[in-house]
């Protein structure tokens, strides 16, 4: 398989054991998040935030509210991947660069705002679903960016969301969707786990 994207997808495995001596600098962490934000979002809302927890003190604080998972303190960084409740009022700002670049006609912005308002306003369950979807798209892209850089990653849902929101000062409209540890894997990690055969998961219609 010669395509590096397909290779990264095919070879990715979850890392549970990290080299605690390995560090990522600001530029490397920023590049991971830059690539993560290439993921799609509804209406180009970009309704996400990535909190890079990397200092020993903040890692310990996060680990204490995340089932005491060692990978949080052993990895180079653990991202709190935050989804933001979908809000059509953010669209003008998010779409402005498209208009400035000549990609989107300015009169189209109002139509998108109206469509987003009809989809999300007064529908908190749909706003929340969109927050979770966007966070997952971003986290998945970050996982494969890390894989392409020779790093391991571990997504986690084992944490107290209320405590994470409190300790890391999330807004009421923000949801800590998952934690994602990234760093250098050790050789003791398991190989990629076998997947269910396609005949069990694929239907043609």
MODELLER restraints for C-alpha pairs under 7 A, 6 or more apart:
rsr = mdl.restraints
at = mdl.atoms
rsr.add(forms.Gaussian(group=physical.xy_distance, feature=features.Distance(at['CA:1:A'], at['CA:7:A']), mean=6.19, stdev=0.5))
rsr.add(forms.Gaussian(group=physical.xy_distance, feature=features.Distance(at['CA:8:A'], at['CA:144:A']), mean=6.36, stdev=0.5))
rsr.add(forms.Gaussian(group=physical.xy_distance, feature=features.Distance(at['CA:8:A'], at['CA:147:A']), mean=5.95, stdev=0.5))
rsr.add(forms.Gaussian(group=physical.xy_distance, feature=features.Distance(at['CA:8:A'], at['CA:148:A']), mean=5.79, stdev=0.5))
rsr.add(forms.Gaussian(group=physical.xy_distance, feature=features.Distance(at['CA:9:A'], at['CA:144:A']), mean=6.82, stdev=0.5))
rsr.add(forms.Gaussian(group=physical.xy_distance, feature=features.Distance(at['CA:12:A'], at['CA:147:A']), mean=6.36, stdev=0.5))
rsr.add(forms.Gaussian(group=physical.xy_distance, feature=features.Distance(at['CA:12:A'], at['CA:192:A']), mean=6.96, stdev=0.5))
rsr.add(forms.Gaussian(group=physical.xy_distance, feature=features.Distance(at['CA:13:A'], at['CA:191:A']), mean=6.68, stdev=0.5))
rsr.add(forms.Gaussian(group=physical.xy_distance, feature=features.Distance(at['CA:13:A'], at['CA:192:A']), mean=4.77, stdev=0.5))
rsr.add(forms.Gaussian(group=physical.xy_distance, feature=features.Distance(at['CA:14:A'], at['CA:152:A']), mean=6.97, stdev=0.5))
rsr.add(forms.Gaussian(group=physical.xy_distance, feature=features.Distance(at['CA:14:A'], at['CA:153:A']), mean=5.95, stdev=0.5))
rsr.add(forms.Gaussian(group=physical.xy_distance, feature=features.Distance(at['CA:14:A'], at['CA:154:A']), mean=5.34, stdev=0.5))
rsr.add(forms.Gaussian(group=physical.xy_distance, feature=features.Distance(at['CA:15:A'], at['CA:152:A']), mean=5.37, stdev=0.5))
rsr.add(forms.Gaussian(group=physical.xy_distance, feature=features.Distance(at['CA:15:A'], at['CA:153:A']), mean=5.29, stdev=0.5))
rsr.add(forms.Gaussian(group=physical.xy_distance, feature=features.Distance(at['CA:15:A'], at['CA:154:A']), mean=5.28, stdev=0.5))
rsr.add(forms.Gaussian(group=physical.xy_distance, feature=features.Distance(at['CA:15:A'], at['CA:185:A']), mean=6.11, stdev=0.5))
rsr.add(forms.Gaussian(group=physical.xy_distance, feature=features.Distance(at['CA:15:A'], at['CA:189:A']), mean=6.30, stdev=0.5))
rsr.add(forms.Gaussian(group=physical.xy_distance, feature=features.Distance(at['CA:16:A'], at['CA:71:A']), mean=6.31, stdev=0.5))
rsr.add(forms.Gaussian(group=physical.xy_distance, feature=features.Distance(at['CA:16:A'], at['CA:154:A']), mean=6.34, stdev=0.5))
rsr.add(forms.Gaussian(group=physical.xy_distance, feature=features.Distance(at['CA:16:A'], at['CA:189:A']), mean=6.52, stdev=0.5))
rsr.add(forms.Gaussian(group=physical.xy_distance, feature=features.Distance(at['CA:17:A'], at['CA:71:A']), mean=6.45, stdev=0.5))
rsr.add(forms.Gaussian(group=physical.xy_distance, feature=features.Distance(at['CA:17:A'], at['CA:185:A']), mean=5.94, stdev=0.5))
rsr.add(forms.Gaussian(group=physical.xy_distance, feature=features.Distance(at['CA:17:A'], at['CA:186:A']), mean=5.85, stdev=0.5))
rsr.add(forms.Gaussian(group=physical.xy_distance, feature=features.Distance(at['CA:17:A'], at['CA:189:A']), mean=6.01, stdev=0.5))
rsr.add(forms.Gaussian(group=physical.xy_distance, feature=features.Distance(at['CA:18:A'], at['CA:71:A']), mean=6.49, stdev=0.5))
rsr.add(forms.Gaussian(group=physical.xy_distance, feature=features.Distance(at['CA:18:A'], at['CA:74:A']), mean=5.60, stdev=0.5))
rsr.add(forms.Gaussian(group=physical.xy_distance, feature=features.Distance(at['CA:18:A'], at['CA:75:A']), mean=5.28, stdev=0.5))
rsr.add(forms.Gaussian(group=physical.xy_distance, feature=features.Distance(at['CA:18:A'], at['CA:183:A']), mean=6.23, stdev=0.5))
rsr.add(forms.Gaussian(group=physical.xy_distance, feature=features.Distance(at['CA:18:A'], at['CA:184:A']), mean=5.61, stdev=0.5))
rsr.add(forms.Gaussian(group=physical.xy_distance, feature=features.Distance(at['CA:18:A'], at['CA:185:A']), mean=4.54, stdev=0.5))
rsr.add(forms.Gaussian(group=physical.xy_distance, feature=features.Distance(at['CA:18:A'], at['CA:186:A']), mean=5.51, stdev=0.5))
rsr.add(forms.Gaussian(group=physical.xy_distance, feature=features.Distance(at['CA:19:A'], at['CA:74:A']), mean=6.35, stdev=0.5))
rsr.add(forms.Gaussian(group=physical.xy_distance, feature=features.Distance(at['CA:19:A'], at['CA:75:A']), mean=6.68, stdev=0.5))
rsr.add(forms.Gaussian(group=physical.xy_distance, feature=features.Distance(at['CA:19:A'], at['CA:184:A']), mean=5.59, stdev=0.5))
rsr.add(forms.Gaussian(group=physical.xy_distance, feature=features.Distance(at['CA:19:A'], at['CA:185:A']), mean=5.98, stdev=0.5))
rsr.add(forms.Gaussian(group=physical.xy_distance, feature=features.Distance(at['CA:19:A'], at['CA:186:A']), mean=5.79, stdev=0.5))
rsr.add(forms.Gaussian(group=physical.xy_distance, feature=features.Distance(at['CA:20:A'], at['CA:74:A']), mean=4.28, stdev=0.5))
rsr.add(forms.Gaussian(group=physical.xy_distance, feature=features.Distance(at['CA:20:A'], at['CA:75:A']), mean=5.86, stdev=0.5))
rsr.add(forms.Gaussian(group=physical.xy_distance, feature=features.Distance(at['CA:20:A'], at['CA:76:A']), mean=6.95, stdev=0.5))
rsr.add(forms.Gaussian(group=physical.xy_distance, feature=features.Distance(at['CA:22:A'], at['CA:76:A']), mean=6.05, stdev=0.5))
rsr.add(forms.Gaussian(group=physical.xy_distance, feature=features.Distance(at['CA:22:A'], at['CA:183:A']), mean=6.87, stdev=0.5))
rsr.add(forms.Gaussian(group=physical.xy_distance, feature=features.Distance(at['CA:22:A'], at['CA:184:A']), mean=6.35, stdev=0.5))
rsr.add(forms.Gaussian(group=physical.xy_distance, feature=features.Distance(at['CA:23:A'], at['CA:76:A']), mean=4.89, stdev=0.5))
rsr.add(forms.Gaussian(group=physical.xy_distance, feature=features.Distance(at['CA:24:A'], at['CA:76:A']), mean=5.92, stdev=0.5))
rsr.add(forms.Gaussian(group=physical.xy_distance, feature=features.Distance(at['CA:32:A'], at['CA:142:A']), mean=5.98, stdev=0.5))
rsr.add(forms.Gaussian(group=physical.xy_distance, feature=features.Distance(at['CA:32:A'], at['CA:145:A']), mean=6.31, stdev=0.5))
rsr.add(forms.Gaussian(group=physical.xy_distance, feature=features.Distance(at['CA:32:A'], at['CA:146:A']), mean=6.83, stdev=0.5))
rsr.add(forms.Gaussian(group=physical.xy_distance, feature=features.Distance(at['CA:33:A'], at['CA:142:A']), mean=6.68, stdev=0.5))
rsr.add(forms.Gaussian(group=physical.xy_distance, feature=features.Distance(at['CA:35:A'], at['CA:142:A']), mean=6.58, stdev=0.5))
rsr.add(forms.Gaussian(group=physical.xy_distance, feature=features.Distance(at['CA:35:A'], at['CA:145:A']), mean=6.71, stdev=0.5))
rsr.add(forms.Gaussian(group=physical.xy_distance, feature=features.Distance(at['CA:36:A'], at['CA:138:A']), mean=4.89, stdev=0.5))
rsr.add(forms.Gaussian(group=physical.xy_distance, feature=features.Distance(at['CA:36:A'], at['CA:139:A']), mean=6.59, stdev=0.5))
rsr.add(forms.Gaussian(group=physical.xy_distance, feature=features.Distance(at['CA:36:A'], at['CA:141:A']), mean=4.95, stdev=0.5))
rsr.add(forms.Gaussian(group=physical.xy_distance, feature=features.Distance(at['CA:36:A'], at['CA:142:A']), mean=4.60, stdev=0.5))
rsr.add(forms.Gaussian(group=physical.xy_distance, feature=features.Distance(at['CA:37:A'], at['CA:138:A']), mean=5.99, stdev=0.5))
rsr.add(forms.Gaussian(group=physical.xy_distance, feature=features.Distance(at['CA:39:A'], at['CA:137:A']), mean=5.84, stdev=0.5))
rsr.add(forms.Gaussian(group=physical.xy_distance, feature=features.Distance(at['CA:39:A'], at['CA:138:A']), mean=5.48, stdev=0.5))
rsr.add(forms.Gaussian(group=physical.xy_distance, feature=features.Distance(at['CA:39:A'], at['CA:141:A']), mean=6.28, stdev=0.5))
rsr.add(forms.Gaussian(group=physical.xy_distance, feature=features.Distance(at['CA:40:A'], at['CA:137:A']), mean=6.85, stdev=0.5))
rsr.add(forms.Gaussian(group=physical.xy_distance, feature=features.Distance(at['CA:41:A'], at['CA:134:A']), mean=5.62, stdev=0.5))
rsr.add(forms.Gaussian(group=physical.xy_distance, feature=features.Distance(at['CA:44:A'], at['CA:94:A']), mean=6.87, stdev=0.5))
rsr.add(forms.Gaussian(group=physical.xy_distance, feature=features.Distance(at['CA:45:A'], at['CA:91:A']), mean=6.22, stdev=0.5))
rsr.add(forms.Gaussian(group=physical.xy_distance, feature=features.Distance(at['CA:45:A'], at['CA:94:A']), mean=6.35, stdev=0.5))
rsr.add(forms.Gaussian(group=physical.xy_distance, feature=features.Distance(at['CA:47:A'], at['CA:83:A']), mean=6.04, stdev=0.5))
rsr.add(forms.Gaussian(group=physical.xy_distance, feature=features.Distance(at['CA:47:A'], at['CA:84:A']), mean=4.89, stdev=0.5))
rsr.add(forms.Gaussian(group=physical.xy_distance, feature=features.Distance(at['CA:47:A'], at['CA:86:A']), mean=6.61, stdev=0.5))
rsr.add(forms.Gaussian(group=physical.xy_distance, feature=features.Distance(at['CA:47:A'], at['CA:131:A']), mean=6.48, stdev=0.5))
rsr.add(forms.Gaussian(group=physical.xy_distance, feature=features.Distance(at['CA:47:A'], at['CA:134:A']), mean=6.52, stdev=0.5))
rsr.add(forms.Gaussian(group=physical.xy_distance, feature=features.Distance(at['CA:48:A'], at['CA:82:A']), mean=5.44, stdev=0.5))
rsr.add(forms.Gaussian(group=physical.xy_distance, feature=features.Distance(at['CA:48:A'], at['CA:83:A']), mean=4.53, stdev=0.5))
rsr.add(forms.Gaussian(group=physical.xy_distance, feature=features.Distance(at['CA:48:A'], at['CA:84:A']), mean=5.40, stdev=0.5))
rsr.add(forms.Gaussian(group=physical.xy_distance, feature=features.Distance(at['CA:48:A'], at['CA:134:A']), mean=6.55, stdev=0.5))
rsr.add(forms.Gaussian(group=physical.xy_distance, feature=features.Distance(at['CA:48:A'], at['CA:135:A']), mean=5.83, stdev=0.5))
rsr.add(forms.Gaussian(group=physical.xy_distance, feature=features.Distance(at['CA:49:A'], at['CA:81:A']), mean=6.22, stdev=0.5))
rsr.add(forms.Gaussian(group=physical.xy_distance, feature=features.Distance(at['CA:49:A'], at['CA:82:A']), mean=4.94, stdev=0.5))
rsr.add(forms.Gaussian(group=physical.xy_distance, feature=features.Distance(at['CA:49:A'], at['CA:83:A']), mean=6.54, stdev=0.5))
rsr.add(forms.Gaussian(group=physical.xy_distance, feature=features.Distance(at['CA:50:A'], at['CA:79:A']), mean=6.04, stdev=0.5))
rsr.add(forms.Gaussian(group=physical.xy_distance, feature=features.Distance(at['CA:50:A'], at['CA:80:A']), mean=5.76, stdev=0.5))
rsr.add(forms.Gaussian(group=physical.xy_distance, feature=features.Distance(at['CA:50:A'], at['CA:81:A']), mean=4.91, stdev=0.5))
rsr.add(forms.Gaussian(group=physical.xy_distance, feature=features.Distance(at['CA:50:A'], at['CA:82:A']), mean=6.02, stdev=0.5))
rsr.add(forms.Gaussian(group=physical.xy_distance, feature=features.Distance(at['CA:51:A'], at['CA:79:A']), mean=5.30, stdev=0.5))
rsr.add(forms.Gaussian(group=physical.xy_distance, feature=features.Distance(at['CA:51:A'], at['CA:80:A']), mean=4.98, stdev=0.5))
rsr.add(forms.Gaussian(group=physical.xy_distance, feature=features.Distance(at['CA:51:A'], at['CA:81:A']), mean=6.64, stdev=0.5))
rsr.add(forms.Gaussian(group=physical.xy_distance, feature=features.Distance(at['CA:52:A'], at['CA:77:A']), mean=6.22, stdev=0.5))
rsr.add(forms.Gaussian(group=physical.xy_distance, feature=features.Distance(at['CA:52:A'], at['CA:78:A']), mean=5.94, stdev=0.5))
rsr.add(forms.Gaussian(group=physical.xy_distance, feature=features.Distance(at['CA:52:A'], at['CA:79:A']), mean=4.59, stdev=0.5))
rsr.add(forms.Gaussian(group=physical.xy_distance, feature=features.Distance(at['CA:52:A'], at['CA:80:A']), mean=6.65, stdev=0.5))
rsr.add(forms.Gaussian(group=physical.xy_distance, feature=features.Distance(at['CA:53:A'], at['CA:59:A']), mean=5.96, stdev=0.5))
rsr.add(forms.Gaussian(group=physical.xy_distance, feature=features.Distance(at['CA:53:A'], at['CA:77:A']), mean=5.61, stdev=0.5))
rsr.add(forms.Gaussian(group=physical.xy_distance, feature=features.Distance(at['CA:53:A'], at['CA:78:A']), mean=5.16, stdev=0.5))
rsr.add(forms.Gaussian(group=physical.xy_distance, feature=features.Distance(at['CA:53:A'], at['CA:79:A']), mean=5.89, stdev=0.5))
rsr.add(forms.Gaussian(group=physical.xy_distance, feature=features.Distance(at['CA:54:A'], at['CA:76:A']), mean=6.48, stdev=0.5))
rsr.add(forms.Gaussian(group=physical.xy_distance, feature=features.Distance(at['CA:54:A'], at['CA:77:A']), mean=4.67, stdev=0.5))
rsr.add(forms.Gaussian(group=physical.xy_distance, feature=features.Distance(at['CA:54:A'], at['CA:78:A']), mean=6.57, stdev=0.5))
rsr.add(forms.Gaussian(group=physical.xy_distance, feature=features.Distance(at['CA:59:A'], at['CA:72:A']), mean=6.27, stdev=0.5))
rsr.add(forms.Gaussian(group=physical.xy_distance, feature=features.Distance(at['CA:59:A'], at['CA:73:A']), mean=5.43, stdev=0.5))
rsr.add(forms.Gaussian(group=physical.xy_distance, feature=features.Distance(at['CA:60:A'], at['CA:73:A']), mean=6.46, stdev=0.5))
rsr.add(forms.Gaussian(group=physical.xy_distance, feature=features.Distance(at['CA:63:A'], at['CA:69:A']), mean=5.97, stdev=0.5))
rsr.add(forms.Gaussian(group=physical.xy_distance, feature=features.Distance(at['CA:63:A'], at['CA:72:A']), mean=5.94, stdev=0.5))
rsr.add(forms.Gaussian(group=physical.xy_distance, feature=features.Distance(at['CA:65:A'], at['CA:159:A']), mean=5.82, stdev=0.5))
rsr.add(forms.Gaussian(group=physical.xy_distance, feature=features.Distance(at['CA:65:A'], at['CA:160:A']), mean=5.70, stdev=0.5))
rsr.add(forms.Gaussian(group=physical.xy_distance, feature=features.Distance(at['CA:65:A'], at['CA:163:A']), mean=6.37, stdev=0.5))
rsr.add(forms.Gaussian(group=physical.xy_distance, feature=features.Distance(at['CA:65:A'], at['CA:164:A']), mean=6.73, stdev=0.5))
rsr.add(forms.Gaussian(group=physical.xy_distance, feature=features.Distance(at['CA:66:A'], at['CA:158:A']), mean=5.74, stdev=0.5))
rsr.add(forms.Gaussian(group=physical.xy_distance, feature=features.Distance(at['CA:66:A'], at['CA:159:A']), mean=3.77, stdev=0.5))
rsr.add(forms.Gaussian(group=physical.xy_distance, feature=features.Distance(at['CA:66:A'], at['CA:160:A']), mean=6.15, stdev=0.5))
rsr.add(forms.Gaussian(group=physical.xy_distance, feature=features.Distance(at['CA:67:A'], at['CA:158:A']), mean=6.20, stdev=0.5))
rsr.add(forms.Gaussian(group=physical.xy_distance, feature=features.Distance(at['CA:67:A'], at['CA:159:A']), mean=5.92, stdev=0.5))
rsr.add(forms.Gaussian(group=physical.xy_distance, feature=features.Distance(at['CA:71:A'], at['CA:181:A']), mean=6.86, stdev=0.5))
rsr.add(forms.Gaussian(group=physical.xy_distance, feature=features.Distance(at['CA:72:A'], at['CA:78:A']), mean=5.96, stdev=0.5))
rsr.add(forms.Gaussian(group=physical.xy_distance, feature=features.Distance(at['CA:72:A'], at['CA:181:A']), mean=6.21, stdev=0.5))
rsr.add(forms.Gaussian(group=physical.xy_distance, feature=features.Distance(at['CA:75:A'], at['CA:181:A']), mean=5.98, stdev=0.5))
rsr.add(forms.Gaussian(group=physical.xy_distance, feature=features.Distance(at['CA:75:A'], at['CA:182:A']), mean=5.74, stdev=0.5))
rsr.add(forms.Gaussian(group=physical.xy_distance, feature=features.Distance(at['CA:75:A'], at['CA:183:A']), mean=4.87, stdev=0.5))
rsr.add(forms.Gaussian(group=physical.xy_distance, feature=features.Distance(at['CA:76:A'], at['CA:182:A']), mean=5.99, stdev=0.5))
rsr.add(forms.Gaussian(group=physical.xy_distance, feature=features.Distance(at['CA:76:A'], at['CA:183:A']), mean=4.69, stdev=0.5))
rsr.add(forms.Gaussian(group=physical.xy_distance, feature=features.Distance(at['CA:77:A'], at['CA:181:A']), mean=5.78, stdev=0.5))
rsr.add(forms.Gaussian(group=physical.xy_distance, feature=features.Distance(at['CA:77:A'], at['CA:182:A']), mean=5.51, stdev=0.5))
rsr.add(forms.Gaussian(group=physical.xy_distance, feature=features.Distance(at['CA:77:A'], at['CA:183:A']), mean=6.66, stdev=0.5))
rsr.add(forms.Gaussian(group=physical.xy_distance, feature=features.Distance(at['CA:78:A'], at['CA:179:A']), mean=6.50, stdev=0.5))
rsr.add(forms.Gaussian(group=physical.xy_distance, feature=features.Distance(at['CA:78:A'], at['CA:180:A']), mean=5.32, stdev=0.5))
rsr.add(forms.Gaussian(group=physical.xy_distance, feature=features.Distance(at['CA:78:A'], at['CA:181:A']), mean=4.01, stdev=0.5))
rsr.add(forms.Gaussian(group=physical.xy_distance, feature=features.Distance(at['CA:78:A'], at['CA:182:A']), mean=6.13, stdev=0.5))
rsr.add(forms.Gaussian(group=physical.xy_distance, feature=features.Distance(at['CA:79:A'], at['CA:179:A']), mean=5.59, stdev=0.5))
rsr.add(forms.Gaussian(group=physical.xy_distance, feature=features.Distance(at['CA:79:A'], at['CA:180:A']), mean=4.99, stdev=0.5))
rsr.add(forms.Gaussian(group=physical.xy_distance, feature=features.Distance(at['CA:79:A'], at['CA:181:A']), mean=6.19, stdev=0.5))
rsr.add(forms.Gaussian(group=physical.xy_distance, feature=features.Distance(at['CA:80:A'], at['CA:176:A']), mean=6.38, stdev=0.5))
rsr.add(forms.Gaussian(group=physical.xy_distance, feature=features.Distance(at['CA:80:A'], at['CA:178:A']), mean=6.23, stdev=0.5))
rsr.add(forms.Gaussian(group=physical.xy_distance, feature=features.Distance(at['CA:80:A'], at['CA:179:A']), mean=4.74, stdev=0.5))
rsr.add(forms.Gaussian(group=physical.xy_distance, feature=features.Distance(at['CA:80:A'], at['CA:180:A']), mean=6.57, stdev=0.5))
rsr.add(forms.Gaussian(group=physical.xy_distance, feature=features.Distance(at['CA:81:A'], at['CA:135:A']), mean=6.08, stdev=0.5))
rsr.add(forms.Gaussian(group=physical.xy_distance, feature=features.Distance(at['CA:81:A'], at['CA:139:A']), mean=6.73, stdev=0.5))
rsr.add(forms.Gaussian(group=physical.xy_distance, feature=features.Distance(at['CA:81:A'], at['CA:176:A']), mean=5.98, stdev=0.5))
rsr.add(forms.Gaussian(group=physical.xy_distance, feature=features.Distance(at['CA:81:A'], at['CA:177:A']), mean=5.89, stdev=0.5))
rsr.add(forms.Gaussian(group=physical.xy_distance, feature=features.Distance(at['CA:81:A'], at['CA:178:A']), mean=5.51, stdev=0.5))
rsr.add(forms.Gaussian(group=physical.xy_distance, feature=features.Distance(at['CA:81:A'], at['CA:179:A']), mean=6.00, stdev=0.5))
rsr.add(forms.Gaussian(group=physical.xy_distance, feature=features.Distance(at['CA:82:A'], at['CA:135:A']), mean=6.09, stdev=0.5))
rsr.add(forms.Gaussian(group=physical.xy_distance, feature=features.Distance(at['CA:82:A'], at['CA:174:A']), mean=6.29, stdev=0.5))
rsr.add(forms.Gaussian(group=physical.xy_distance, feature=features.Distance(at['CA:82:A'], at['CA:175:A']), mean=5.40, stdev=0.5))
rsr.add(forms.Gaussian(group=physical.xy_distance, feature=features.Distance(at['CA:82:A'], at['CA:176:A']), mean=4.55, stdev=0.5))
rsr.add(forms.Gaussian(group=physical.xy_distance, feature=features.Distance(at['CA:82:A'], at['CA:177:A']), mean=5.65, stdev=0.5))
rsr.add(forms.Gaussian(group=physical.xy_distance, feature=features.Distance(at['CA:83:A'], at['CA:131:A']), mean=4.27, stdev=0.5))
rsr.add(forms.Gaussian(group=physical.xy_distance, feature=features.Distance(at['CA:83:A'], at['CA:132:A']), mean=5.58, stdev=0.5))
rsr.add(forms.Gaussian(group=physical.xy_distance, feature=features.Distance(at['CA:83:A'], at['CA:134:A']), mean=6.39, stdev=0.5))
rsr.add(forms.Gaussian(group=physical.xy_distance, feature=features.Distance(at['CA:83:A'], at['CA:135:A']), mean=4.92, stdev=0.5))
rsr.add(forms.Gaussian(group=physical.xy_distance, feature=features.Distance(at['CA:83:A'], at['CA:174:A']), mean=5.72, stdev=0.5))
rsr.add(forms.Gaussian(group=physical.xy_distance, feature=features.Distance(at['CA:83:A'], at['CA:175:A']), mean=5.16, stdev=0.5))
rsr.add(forms.Gaussian(group=physical.xy_distance, feature=features.Distance(at['CA:83:A'], at['CA:176:A']), mean=6.51, stdev=0.5))
rsr.add(forms.Gaussian(group=physical.xy_distance, feature=features.Distance(at['CA:83:A'], at['CA:177:A']), mean=6.31, stdev=0.5))
rsr.add(forms.Gaussian(group=physical.xy_distance, feature=features.Distance(at['CA:84:A'], at['CA:131:A']), mean=4.97, stdev=0.5))
rsr.add(forms.Gaussian(group=physical.xy_distance, feature=features.Distance(at['CA:84:A'], at['CA:173:A']), mean=5.85, stdev=0.5))
rsr.add(forms.Gaussian(group=physical.xy_distance, feature=features.Distance(at['CA:84:A'], at['CA:174:A']), mean=4.53, stdev=0.5))
rsr.add(forms.Gaussian(group=physical.xy_distance, feature=features.Distance(at['CA:84:A'], at['CA:175:A']), mean=6.30, stdev=0.5))
rsr.add(forms.Gaussian(group=physical.xy_distance, feature=features.Distance(at['CA:85:A'], at['CA:127:A']), mean=4.92, stdev=0.5))
rsr.add(forms.Gaussian(group=physical.xy_distance, feature=features.Distance(at['CA:85:A'], at['CA:128:A']), mean=5.33, stdev=0.5))
rsr.add(forms.Gaussian(group=physical.xy_distance, feature=features.Distance(at['CA:85:A'], at['CA:130:A']), mean=6.84, stdev=0.5))
rsr.add(forms.Gaussian(group=physical.xy_distance, feature=features.Distance(at['CA:85:A'], at['CA:131:A']), mean=5.01, stdev=0.5))
rsr.add(forms.Gaussian(group=physical.xy_distance, feature=features.Distance(at['CA:85:A'], at['CA:173:A']), mean=5.40, stdev=0.5))
rsr.add(forms.Gaussian(group=physical.xy_distance, feature=features.Distance(at['CA:85:A'], at['CA:174:A']), mean=6.26, stdev=0.5))
rsr.add(forms.Gaussian(group=physical.xy_distance, feature=features.Distance(at['CA:86:A'], at['CA:120:A']), mean=6.67, stdev=0.5))
rsr.add(forms.Gaussian(group=physical.xy_distance, feature=features.Distance(at['CA:86:A'], at['CA:127:A']), mean=4.62, stdev=0.5))
rsr.add(forms.Gaussian(group=physical.xy_distance, feature=features.Distance(at['CA:86:A'], at['CA:130:A']), mean=6.06, stdev=0.5))
rsr.add(forms.Gaussian(group=physical.xy_distance, feature=features.Distance(at['CA:86:A'], at['CA:131:A']), mean=6.16, stdev=0.5))
rsr.add(forms.Gaussian(group=physical.xy_distance, feature=features.Distance(at['CA:87:A'], at['CA:120:A']), mean=6.94, stdev=0.5))
rsr.add(forms.Gaussian(group=physical.xy_distance, feature=features.Distance(at['CA:88:A'], at['CA:113:A']), mean=5.63, stdev=0.5))
rsr.add(forms.Gaussian(group=physical.xy_distance, feature=features.Distance(at['CA:88:A'], at['CA:116:A']), mean=5.32, stdev=0.5))
rsr.add(forms.Gaussian(group=physical.xy_distance, feature=features.Distance(at['CA:88:A'], at['CA:117:A']), mean=5.36, stdev=0.5))
rsr.add(forms.Gaussian(group=physical.xy_distance, feature=features.Distance(at['CA:91:A'], at['CA:113:A']), mean=6.36, stdev=0.5))
rsr.add(forms.Gaussian(group=physical.xy_distance, feature=features.Distance(at['CA:92:A'], at['CA:109:A']), mean=6.78, stdev=0.5))
rsr.add(forms.Gaussian(group=physical.xy_distance, feature=features.Distance(at['CA:98:A'], at['CA:104:A']), mean=5.42, stdev=0.5))
rsr.add(forms.Gaussian(group=physical.xy_distance, feature=features.Distance(at['CA:99:A'], at['CA:105:A']), mean=5.92, stdev=0.5))
rsr.add(forms.Gaussian(group=physical.xy_distance, feature=features.Distance(at['CA:99:A'], at['CA:106:A']), mean=5.70, stdev=0.5))
rsr.add(forms.Gaussian(group=physical.xy_distance, feature=features.Distance(at['CA:120:A'], at['CA:126:A']), mean=6.05, stdev=0.5))
rsr.add(forms.Gaussian(group=physical.xy_distance, feature=features.Distance(at['CA:120:A'], at['CA:127:A']), mean=5.64, stdev=0.5))
rsr.add(forms.Gaussian(group=physical.xy_distance, feature=features.Distance(at['CA:132:A'], at['CA:177:A']), mean=6.17, stdev=0.5))
rsr.add(forms.Gaussian(group=physical.xy_distance, feature=features.Distance(at['CA:135:A'], at['CA:177:A']), mean=6.60, stdev=0.5))
rsr.add(forms.Gaussian(group=physical.xy_distance, feature=features.Distance(at['CA:143:A'], at['CA:153:A']), mean=6.15, stdev=0.5))
rsr.add(forms.Gaussian(group=physical.xy_distance, feature=features.Distance(at['CA:146:A'], at['CA:152:A']), mean=6.43, stdev=0.5))
rsr.add(forms.Gaussian(group=physical.xy_distance, feature=features.Distance(at['CA:146:A'], at['CA:153:A']), mean=6.93, stdev=0.5))
rsr.add(forms.Gaussian(group=physical.xy_distance, feature=features.Distance(at['CA:151:A'], at['CA:182:A']), mean=6.73, stdev=0.5))
rsr.add(forms.Gaussian(group=physical.xy_distance, feature=features.Distance(at['CA:151:A'], at['CA:183:A']), mean=5.54, stdev=0.5))
rsr.add(forms.Gaussian(group=physical.xy_distance, feature=features.Distance(at['CA:151:A'], at['CA:184:A']), mean=5.22, stdev=0.5))
rsr.add(forms.Gaussian(group=physical.xy_distance, feature=features.Distance(at['CA:151:A'], at['CA:185:A']), mean=6.81, stdev=0.5))
rsr.add(forms.Gaussian(group=physical.xy_distance, feature=features.Distance(at['CA:152:A'], at['CA:182:A']), mean=5.67, stdev=0.5))
rsr.add(forms.Gaussian(group=physical.xy_distance, feature=features.Distance(at['CA:152:A'], at['CA:183:A']), mean=5.51, stdev=0.5))
rsr.add(forms.Gaussian(group=physical.xy_distance, feature=features.Distance(at['CA:152:A'], at['CA:184:A']), mean=5.69, stdev=0.5))
rsr.add(forms.Gaussian(group=physical.xy_distance, feature=features.Distance(at['CA:152:A'], at['CA:185:A']), mean=5.34, stdev=0.5))
rsr.add(forms.Gaussian(group=physical.xy_distance, feature=features.Distance(at['CA:153:A'], at['CA:180:A']), mean=6.65, stdev=0.5))
rsr.add(forms.Gaussian(group=physical.xy_distance, feature=features.Distance(at['CA:153:A'], at['CA:181:A']), mean=5.39, stdev=0.5))
rsr.add(forms.Gaussian(group=physical.xy_distance, feature=features.Distance(at['CA:153:A'], at['CA:182:A']), mean=4.41, stdev=0.5))
rsr.add(forms.Gaussian(group=physical.xy_distance, feature=features.Distance(at['CA:153:A'], at['CA:183:A']), mean=6.60, stdev=0.5))
rsr.add(forms.Gaussian(group=physical.xy_distance, feature=features.Distance(at['CA:154:A'], at['CA:180:A']), mean=5.47, stdev=0.5))
rsr.add(forms.Gaussian(group=physical.xy_distance, feature=features.Distance(at['CA:154:A'], at['CA:181:A']), mean=5.08, stdev=0.5))
rsr.add(forms.Gaussian(group=physical.xy_distance, feature=features.Distance(at['CA:154:A'], at['CA:182:A']), mean=6.66, stdev=0.5))
rsr.add(forms.Gaussian(group=physical.xy_distance, feature=features.Distance(at['CA:155:A'], at['CA:178:A']), mean=6.74, stdev=0.5))
rsr.add(forms.Gaussian(group=physical.xy_distance, feature=features.Distance(at['CA:155:A'], at['CA:179:A']), mean=5.71, stdev=0.5))
rsr.add(forms.Gaussian(group=physical.xy_distance, feature=features.Distance(at['CA:155:A'], at['CA:180:A']), mean=4.36, stdev=0.5))
rsr.add(forms.Gaussian(group=physical.xy_distance, feature=features.Distance(at['CA:155:A'], at['CA:181:A']), mean=6.50, stdev=0.5))
rsr.add(forms.Gaussian(group=physical.xy_distance, feature=features.Distance(at['CA:156:A'], at['CA:178:A']), mean=5.72, stdev=0.5))
rsr.add(forms.Gaussian(group=physical.xy_distance, feature=features.Distance(at['CA:156:A'], at['CA:179:A']), mean=4.99, stdev=0.5))
rsr.add(forms.Gaussian(group=physical.xy_distance, feature=features.Distance(at['CA:156:A'], at['CA:180:A']), mean=6.10, stdev=0.5))
rsr.add(forms.Gaussian(group=physical.xy_distance, feature=features.Distance(at['CA:157:A'], at['CA:178:A']), mean=5.23, stdev=0.5))
rsr.add(forms.Gaussian(group=physical.xy_distance, feature=features.Distance(at['CA:157:A'], at['CA:179:A']), mean=6.49, stdev=0.5))
rsr.add(forms.Gaussian(group=physical.xy_distance, feature=features.Distance(at['CA:161:A'], at['CA:176:A']), mean=6.11, stdev=0.5))
rsr.add(forms.Gaussian(group=physical.xy_distance, feature=features.Distance(at['CA:165:A'], at['CA:176:A']), mean=6.69, stdev=0.5))
